[in-house]
């Protein structure tokens, strides 16, 4: 028999005293008490088993309710075969509800087919609700009715995955096409805080799966609700009404409007174990509206907007219109996904030109002439320290060199200085100046247009020089070198 509590021992002692006074047989009475106690213990054990079964039935009932909601949601979203039959009858399928409203102003609000990532390419069209008054597009999910949070202890112990009537790619494409997207959330709580004593018990996961702790506005704040933004929470020192953790019904309502991380993919709640604790959430649809009136700046932008066909496209970058080749069969992170082919009407995938100067003398022969000052070096094709130009791509390049030769004060012989233009170590052209010493200076030039392959190297070097003759320069910059890409071989850029 189990050990009696002090209270029950006292009762038993009093009963025995009464029995002894009344002359009742003590052994017989003890036996009867023992039997009664065992009956009571069996009843308590039965009650505990019944309580566990009730909890199991409640859990099963909640699961059945969720399953019914999921089945009801699936009835709203047609199967792929239905999609194919219905969309095949349509000559045109639009990307957003805004596009439908623009094409058919008299159409009433309701469920419609759209294809944000482009008709005939990408994922299948999606079935959405179109508000023809505002032109907004709403994507449905399986948790639109109020959901009761199960009783549990730890952070995020009651978790629910949110399933949408559209693929992640279609949702992202819709967000890219829209000027704004948002999703509302309401949490009705009693003794069920989002955060207390620095511990976060509730959060939601964004479209990337990352946890987020704000319940209104954008992710600029770590943890807040709408009342925290408006500074009118039930208790002034909290960021949310529910954070008050009081045994009274409270509500937090917010609208999350950061379209870069929406929609909400999972909701997590906790600290609802107490009998006085309760939590219920209502999650709104993912709603997008408006249009982005801007030109894309990359192939990835075009992909998000809905372009799927490989080919040439115009984008804006570095203040100019650029032609690019997009290979949408590859991922944006793959090499060759985007290839630049020209700025404006120019046939260059990227501008390449330079103008460099010397400010010191130079007399060493058979080594590249280096330059100290780079006035212009777009494309960084010329290395000042080595004096070498490396062609970034195949095409035609123009080069021009001007040098000032310094001769000794007097000489009976004709003195000379020659500078050559070298391509991959081979002399391609030469400039030359000679003097008998009567004139201490001599300026000369060298120009050339070369057909270059990507990676070819071009440089200047002194090919021959009489004793005492050298290239002269100071702060006036008499010696300088310039060049630019004239024309690119476009077939080699694809």
C-alpha positions as CSV (number, residue, x, y, z in Angstrom):
1,X,0.0,0.0,0.0
2,X,1.3,3.5,-0.8
3,X,2.6,5.7,1.9
4,X,-0.1,8.0,3.5
5,X,0.2,11.7,3.5
6,X,0.3,13.4,7.0
7,X,-3.3,14.6,6.5
8,X,-4.6,11.1,5.7
9,X,-2.6,9.5,8.6
10,X,-4.2,12.0,11.0
11,X,-7.7,11.0,9.7
12,X,-6.8,7.3,10.1
13,X,-5.6,7.9,13.7
14,X,-8.8,9.7,14.6
15,X,-10.9,6.9,13.1
16,X,-9.0,4.3,15.1
17,X,-9.5,6.2,18.3
18,X,-13.2,6.4,17.6
19,X,-13.4,2.7,16.8
20,X,-11.5,1.8,20.0
21,X,-13.9,3.8,22.1
22,X,-16.9,2.1,20.4
23,X,-15.4,-1.3,20.8
24,X,-15.0,-2.1,17.1
25,X,-12.5,-4.8,16.2
26,X,-9.4,-2.9,15.0
27,X,-7.9,-5.6,12.7
28,X,-11.2,-5.9,10.9
29,X,-11.5,-2.2,10.5
30,X,-8.0,-1.8,9.2
31,X,-8.6,-4.5,6.6
32,X,-11.8,-2.7,5.5
33,X,-9.9,0.6,5.2
34,X,-7.1,-1.1,3.2
35,X,-9.7,-2.5,0.7
36,X,-11.4,0.9,0.4
37,X,-8.0,2.6,-0.2
38,X,-7.1,0.1,-3.0
39,X,-10.5,0.8,-4.6
40,X,-9.9,4.5,-4.6
41,X,-6.3,4.1,-6.0
42,X,-7.8,2.0,-8.9
43,X,-10.4,4.7,-9.6
44,X,-7.7,7.4,-9.6
45,X,-5.6,5.3,-12.1
46,X,-8.6,4.9,-14.3
47,X,-9.2,8.7,-14.3
48,X,-5.6,9.3,-15.3
49,X,-5.9,6.9,-18.2
50,X,-9.2,8.6,-19.3
51,X,-7.5,12.0,-19.1
52,X,-4.6,10.8,-21.4
53,X,-7.2,9.4,-23.9
54,X,-9.0,12.7,-23.9
55,X,-5.8,14.6,-24.7
56,X,-5.1,12.1,-27.5
57,X,-8.6,12.5,-28.9
58,X,-8.2,16.3,-28.8
59,X,-4.9,16.1,-30.8
60,X,-6.5,13.7,-33.3
61,X,-9.5,16.0,-33.7
62,X,-7.2,19.0,-34.4
63,X,-5.3,16.9,-37.0
64,X,-8.5,15.9,-38.6
65,X,-9.7,19.5,-38.7
66,X,-6.4,20.6,-40.4
67,X,-6.8,17.7,-42.9
68,X,-10.3,18.9,-43.7
69,X,-9.0,22.4,-44.3
70,X,-6.3,21.1,-46.5
71,X,-8.8,19.1,-48.6
72,X,-11.0,22.1,-48.8
73,X,-8.1,24.2,-50.0
74,X,-7.2,21.5,-52.6
75,X,-10.7,21.7,-54.0
76,X,-10.2,25.4,-54.6
77,X,-6.9,24.8,-56.5
78,X,-7.6,22.7,-59.6
79,X,-5.3,19.9,-60.7
80,X,-2.7,20.2,-63.5
81,X,-5.0,18.4,-65.9
82,X,-7.7,21.0,-65.2
83,X,-5.1,23.7,-65.7
84,X,-4.2,22.3,-69.1
85,X,-7.8,22.0,-70.3
86,X,-8.8,25.5,-69.2
87,X,-5.7,27.3,-70.3
88,X,-5.7,25.6,-73.7
89,X,-9.0,27.3,-74.4
90,X,-7.6,30.7,-73.7
91,X,-5.8,32.5,-76.5
92,X,-4.1,34.9,-74.0
93,X,-3.2,34.3,-70.4
94,X,-2.0,37.4,-68.5
95,X,0.8,37.7,-66.0
96,X,-1.1,39.6,-63.3
97,X,-4.6,40.6,-62.4
98,X,-3.5,44.2,-63.1
99,X,-2.9,43.1,-66.8
100,X,-6.4,41.4,-66.9
101,X,-8.0,44.6,-65.6
102,X,-6.2,46.7,-68.2
103,X,-7.3,44.4,-71.0
104,X,-10.9,43.9,-69.8
105,X,-12.0,46.8,-67.6
106,X,-15.5,45.5,-67.2
107,X,-14.5,42.1,-65.8
108,X,-15.7,41.5,-62.2
109,X,-13.6,40.3,-59.3
110,X,-13.1,36.6,-58.8
111,X,-10.8,33.6,-59.5
112,X,-8.7,33.8,-62.6
113,X,-5.7,32.1,-64.2
114,X,-2.5,34.1,-64.5
115,X,1.1,33.1,-65.4
116,X,3.6,35.6,-63.8
117,X,6.7,33.8,-65.2
118,X,5.5,33.9,-68.8
119,X,2.9,31.9,-70.8
120,X,4.3,28.7,-72.3
121,X,7.5,28.8,-70.4
122,X,8.5,28.2,-66.7
123,X,6.0,26.8,-64.2
124,X,2.3,26.1,-64.9
125,X,-0.2,29.0,-64.6
126,X,-1.7,29.6,-61.2
127,X,-5.3,30.1,-60.0
128,X,-5.6,33.4,-58.0
129,X,-8.2,35.8,-56.8
130,X,-8.3,39.1,-58.7
131,X,-9.7,42.3,-57.2
132,X,-10.8,44.2,-60.3
133,X,-11.4,47.4,-58.3
134,X,-7.8,47.7,-57.1
135,X,-6.2,45.3,-59.7
136,X,-4.5,43.4,-56.9
137,X,-3.6,39.7,-57.1
138,X,-4.2,37.4,-54.1
139,X,-2.5,34.0,-53.8
140,X,-4.5,31.5,-51.6
141,X,-3.2,29.2,-48.9
142,X,-4.4,26.4,-46.7
143,X,-4.5,28.4,-43.4
144,X,-6.8,31.3,-44.1
145,X,-9.3,30.3,-41.4
146,X,-8.5,30.9,-37.8
147,X,-6.2,28.3,-36.4
148,X,-5.9,27.3,-32.7
149,X,-2.4,26.9,-31.4
150,X,-1.9,23.6,-29.5
151,X,-0.8,23.7,-25.8
152,X,3.0,23.3,-25.5
153,X,5.9,24.6,-23.6
154,X,9.1,25.6,-25.5
155,X,9.8,28.2,-28.2
156,X,8.1,27.4,-31.6
157,X,6.8,24.1,-30.2
158,X,3.5,24.6,-32.1
159,X,4.5,24.9,-35.8
160,X,2.4,25.0,-38.9
161,X,3.6,24.9,-42.5
162,X,1.8,27.2,-44.9
163,X,1.0,25.7,-48.4
164,X,0.2,28.1,-51.2
165,X,-1.7,27.7,-54.5
166,X,1.4,28.7,-56.4
167,X,5.0,27.6,-56.8
168,X,7.8,29.5,-55.3
169,X,9.0,30.6,-58.7
170,X,5.5,32.0,-59.7
171,X,5.2,33.8,-56.4
172,X,8.7,35.4,-56.8
173,X,7.8,36.3,-60.4
174,X,4.6,38.0,-59.3
175,X,6.5,40.0,-56.6
176,X,9.0,41.1,-59.2
177,X,6.3,42.4,-61.4
178,X,4.5,44.2,-58.6
179,X,5.3,47.5,-57.0
180,X,4.1,46.3,-53.6
181,X,3.2,43.0,-51.8
182,X,1.9,42.4,-48.3
183,X,0.5,39.8,-46.0
184,X,-1.6,40.4,-42.9
185,X,-1.4,38.4,-39.6
186,X,-3.6,38.5,-36.5
187,X,-2.8,36.7,-33.2
188,X,-5.4,36.4,-30.4
189,X,-3.6,35.6,-27.2
190,X,-4.2,34.9,-23.5
191,X,-1.0,34.3,-21.4
192,X,0.8,33.6,-24.7
193,X,3.6,36.1,-25.4
194,X,5.7,36.3,-28.6
195,X,8.7,37.2,-26.5
196,X,9.4,37.5,-22.8
197,X,12.5,37.9,-20.7
198,X,14.6,38.1,-23.8
199,X,13.4,34.7,-25.1
200,X,11.5,34.5,-28.4
201,X,8.7,31.9,-28.2
202,X,7.1,32.8,-31.6
203,X,8.4,33.7,-35.0
204,X,7.6,33.1,-38.7
205,X,9.8,31.8,-41.6
206,X,10.2,33.9,-44.8
207,X,10.3,32.4,-48.3
208,X,14.0,31.5,-47.8
209,X,13.2,29.6,-44.6
210,X,14.9,32.3,-42.4
211,X,13.2,33.1,-39.0
212,X,11.7,36.6,-38.7
213,X,10.5,38.1,-35.4
214,X,8.6,41.2,-36.6
215,X,4.9,41.0,-37.0
216,X,4.2,44.3,-38.9
217,X,6.0,46.6,-41.3
218,X,9.4,45.5,-42.7
219,X,12.4,43.7,-41.4
220,X,14.2,46.9,-40.3
221,X,13.1,46.1,-36.8
222,X,14.1,42.9,-34.9
223,X,11.0,42.3,-32.9
224,X,7.9,44.5,-33.0
225,X,4.2,44.5,-33.7
226,X,1.9,47.2,-35.1
227,X,1.3,48.6,-31.6
228,X,5.1,48.8,-31.1
229,X,5.5,50.8,-34.3
230,X,2.6,53.1,-33.2
231,X,3.7,53.2,-29.6
232,X,0.3,52.3,-28.2
233,X,0.7,48.8,-26.9
234,X,-1.4,47.6,-23.9
235,X,1.8,48.0,-21.8
236,X,4.1,50.8,-22.8
237,X,7.3,48.8,-22.1
238,X,6.4,46.0,-24.6
239,X,6.7,45.8,-28.4
240,X,3.5,43.7,-28.8
241,X,0.2,43.5,-26.9
242,X,0.7,39.8,-26.4
243,X,4.1,40.3,-24.8
244,X,2.2,41.6,-21.7
245,X,1.6,37.9,-20.9
246,X,-1.6,38.7,-19.0
247,X,-4.5,36.3,-18.3
248,X,-6.8,38.4,-20.3
249,X,-7.7,38.3,-24.1
250,X,-5.3,40.5,-26.2
251,X,-4.8,40.8,-29.9
252,X,-1.9,41.8,-32.2
253,X,-2.7,42.8,-35.8
254,X,-0.1,43.6,-38.4
255,X,0.6,43.9,-42.1
256,X,4.1,42.7,-43.2
257,X,5.1,44.5,-46.4
258,X,8.6,43.4,-47.2
259,X,8.1,41.7,-50.6
260,X,11.7,40.6,-50.8
261,X,11.1,38.0,-48.1
262,X,7.4,37.3,-48.3
263,X,5.3,35.1,-48.3
264,X,5.2,33.6,-44.8
265,X,6.0,29.9,-45.2
266,X,5.7,28.7,-41.6
267,X,4.3,30.0,-38.3
268,X,5.8,29.0,-35.0
269,X,4.2,29.7,-31.5
270,X,5.1,28.5,-28.0
271,X,4.6,29.0,-24.2
272,X,0.9,28.0,-24.3
273,X,1.1,25.2,-21.8
274,X,-0.8,26.8,-18.9
275,X,-4.5,26.1,-18.6
276,X,-5.1,29.9,-18.8
277,X,-3.0,30.2,-22.0
278,X,-4.5,30.2,-25.4
279,X,-3.4,31.4,-28.9
280,X,-5.2,31.6,-32.2
281,X,-3.8,33.0,-35.5
282,X,-5.3,34.2,-38.7
283,X,-3.0,34.6,-41.7
284,X,-4.1,36.6,-44.7
285,X,-3.4,35.9,-48.4
286,X,-0.3,37.0,-50.2
287,X,-1.4,40.1,-52.0
288,X,0.5,42.0,-54.7
289,X,-0.6,45.1,-56.6
290,X,0.8,47.8,-58.9
291,X,3.5,47.5,-61.6
292,X,7.2,48.2,-61.7
293,X,7.8,50.7,-64.4
294,X,11.5,50.3,-64.8
295,X,13.8,48.7,-67.3
296,X,15.6,45.6,-66.2
297,X,19.3,45.9,-65.3
298,X,20.4,42.2,-65.8
299,X,19.4,38.9,-67.2
300,X,18.4,37.9,-63.7
301,X,16.0,40.8,-63.6
302,X,14.5,39.6,-66.9
303,X,14.2,36.1,-65.5
304,X,12.2,37.4,-62.5
305,X,10.0,39.5,-64.7
306,X,9.1,36.4,-66.7
307,X,11.4,36.2,-69.8
308,X,12.4,32.6,-70.5
309,X,13.5,32.6,-74.2
310,X,17.3,32.7,-74.8
311,X,18.5,35.6,-76.9
312,X,19.5,39.2,-77.0
313,X,17.9,41.7,-74.6
314,X,18.3,45.4,-73.7
315,X,19.1,46.3,-70.1
316,X,20.2,49.5,-68.3
317,X,23.5,49.6,-66.6
318,X,26.1,52.2,-65.7
319,X,23.9,55.0,-67.1
320,X,23.6,53.4,-70.6
321,X,21.5,51.0,-72.5
322,X,23.4,47.7,-73.0
323,X,22.8,44.7,-75.1
324,X,23.2,41.3,-73.4
325,X,22.8,37.7,-74.4
326,X,20.8,35.7,-71.8
327,X,20.9,31.9,-71.6
328,X,17.9,31.1,-69.5
329,X,18.6,27.4,-69.6
330,X,21.3,28.1,-67.0
331,X,21.0,29.3,-63.4
332,X,21.9,33.0,-62.7
333,X,25.0,31.8,-60.8
334,X,26.2,29.6,-63.7
335,X,29.0,30.9,-66.0
336,X,27.6,32.1,-69.3
337,X,24.1,32.9,-68.0
338,X,24.7,36.6,-69.0
339,X,27.1,37.9,-71.7
340,X,27.5,41.5,-72.4
341,X,27.5,42.4,-76.1
342,X,27.4,46.2,-76.5
343,X,26.5,49.6,-75.2
344,X,23.9,51.5,-77.1
345,X,24.5,51.1,-80.8
346,X,28.2,50.4,-80.3
347,X,29.6,47.0,-81.0
348,X,31.6,46.6,-77.7
349,X,30.7,44.4,-74.9
350,X,32.4,46.8,-72.5
351,X,34.3,50.1,-73.1
352,X,38.1,49.8,-73.2
353,X,40.3,52.9,-73.7
354,X,43.3,54.5,-72.0
355,X,45.6,57.5,-72.0
356,X,48.8,57.4,-69.9
357,X,51.8,59.7,-69.5
358,X,55.3,59.7,-68.2
359,X,56.9,62.3,-65.9
360,X,60.4,60.8,-65.8
361,X,63.2,60.0,-68.2
362,X,63.5,56.5,-69.7
363,X,66.6,55.0,-71.4
364,X,66.6,51.2,-70.9
365,X,66.4,49.3,-74.2
366,X,64.5,46.0,-75.0
367,X,62.1,46.2,-72.0
368,X,58.6,47.6,-71.9
369,X,58.3,51.3,-71.4
370,X,56.4,52.0,-68.1
371,X,54.2,55.0,-67.4
372,X,53.6,56.9,-64.1
373,X,50.3,58.6,-64.7
374,X,47.0,57.1,-65.9
375,X,44.7,59.9,-66.9
376,X,42.1,57.4,-68.3
377,X,42.1,53.7,-68.0
378,X,38.6,52.4,-68.5
379,X,38.5,48.6,-68.5
380,X,41.9,48.5,-66.7
381,X,43.5,46.9,-69.8
382,X,46.8,48.8,-69.4
383,X,49.1,48.0,-66.5
384,X,51.0,51.1,-65.6
385,X,53.7,49.3,-63.7
386,X,54.5,46.9,-66.5
387,X,53.5,49.1,-69.4
388,X,51.6,46.2,-71.0
389,X,48.1,46.3,-72.6
390,X,46.2,43.0,-72.4
391,X,43.3,42.8,-74.8
392,X,40.1,41.9,-72.9
393,X,38.4,40.4,-76.0
394,X,38.9,39.8,-79.7
395,X,38.6,42.8,-82.0
396,X,40.4,45.8,-83.5
397,X,42.4,48.2,-81.4
398,X,44.0,51.6,-82.2
399,X,47.2,52.7,-80.5
400,X,49.1,56.1,-80.7
401,X,52.5,57.0,-79.1
402,X,54.3,60.3,-78.9
403,X,57.8,60.6,-77.5
404,X,60.4,63.3,-76.9
405,X,64.0,62.3,-77.5
406,X,66.9,64.2,-75.6
407,X,70.3,64.3,-77.4
408,X,73.7,65.3,-76.1
409,X,74.7,69.0,-76.4
410,X,77.2,68.4,-79.3
411,X,78.1,65.5,-81.5
412,X,79.8,65.1,-84.8
413,X,77.8,62.0,-85.7
414,X,74.1,61.6,-86.3
415,X,72.4,60.2,-83.2
416,X,69.1,58.3,-83.1
417,X,66.4,56.9,-80.9
418,X,63.8,54.2,-82.0
419,X,60.7,53.0,-80.2
420,X,58.8,49.9,-81.4
421,X,55.3,48.6,-80.9
422,X,55.3,44.9,-79.9
423,X,52.5,42.4,-80.1
424,X,53.1,39.2,-78.1
425,X,56.9,39.8,-78.3
426,X,57.0,40.5,-82.0
427,X,57.9,44.0,-83.4
428,X,54.8,45.3,-85.3
429,X,55.8,48.9,-86.0
430,X,58.5,51.5,-85.2
431,X,58.9,55.2,-84.7
432,X,62.4,56.8,-85.2
433,X,64.1,60.1,-84.8
434,X,67.7,61.2,-85.6
435,X,69.8,64.3,-84.9
436,X,73.4,65.5,-85.4
437,X,73.5,67.4,-82.0
438,X,72.7,70.9,-83.3
439,X,69.2,70.5,-81.9
440,X,69.0,68.9,-78.4
441,X,65.4,67.7,-78.8
442,X,63.4,65.6,-81.2
443,X,59.8,64.5,-81.1
444,X,58.3,61.6,-82.9
445,X,55.1,59.6,-83.1
446,X,53.9,56.1,-83.8
447,X,50.3,54.9,-84.7
448,X,48.9,51.5,-85.5
449,X,45.7,49.5,-85.7
450,X,45.9,45.9,-84.6
451,X,43.7,42.8,-84.9
452,X,43.9,41.3,-81.4
453,X,42.6,38.1,-79.8
454,X,41.5,38.0,-76.3
455,X,44.5,37.9,-74.0
456,X,47.0,39.3,-76.6
457,X,49.6,41.7,-75.1
458,X,50.8,44.9,-76.6
459,X,53.6,47.2,-75.4
460,X,56.3,49.8,-76.4
461,X,60.0,49.5,-75.9
462,X,63.2,51.3,-77.1
463,X,64.6,49.3,-79.9
464,X,67.8,51.2,-80.4
465,X,69.4,54.3,-79.0
466,X,72.8,56.1,-79.5
467,X,75.0,56.8,-76.5
468,X,73.6,59.6,-74.4
469,X,70.1,59.6,-76.1
470,X,67.0,58.9,-74.1
471,X,63.3,59.5,-73.8
472,X,62.8,62.7,-71.9
473,X,59.9,63.8,-69.7
474,X,59.1,65.9,-66.6
475,X,56.0,67.5,-65.2
476,X,55.1,68.7,-68.7
477,X,54.4,65.2,-70.0
478,X,55.9,65.2,-73.4
479,X,55.8,61.4,-73.7
480,X,52.4,59.7,-73.7
481,X,50.5,56.6,-75.0
482,X,46.8,56.2,-75.8
483,X,44.6,53.4,-77.3
484,X,41.1,52.1,-77.5
485,X,38.9,49.2,-78.7
486,X,37.5,50.2,-82.0
487,X,35.5,47.1,-82.9
488,X,34.8,43.8,-81.3
489,X,34.4,40.5,-83.0
490,X,30.8,39.9,-81.8
491,X,30.6,36.2,-82.8
492,X,33.3,35.4,-80.3
493,X,31.3,37.0,-77.5
494,X,28.4,34.6,-77.7
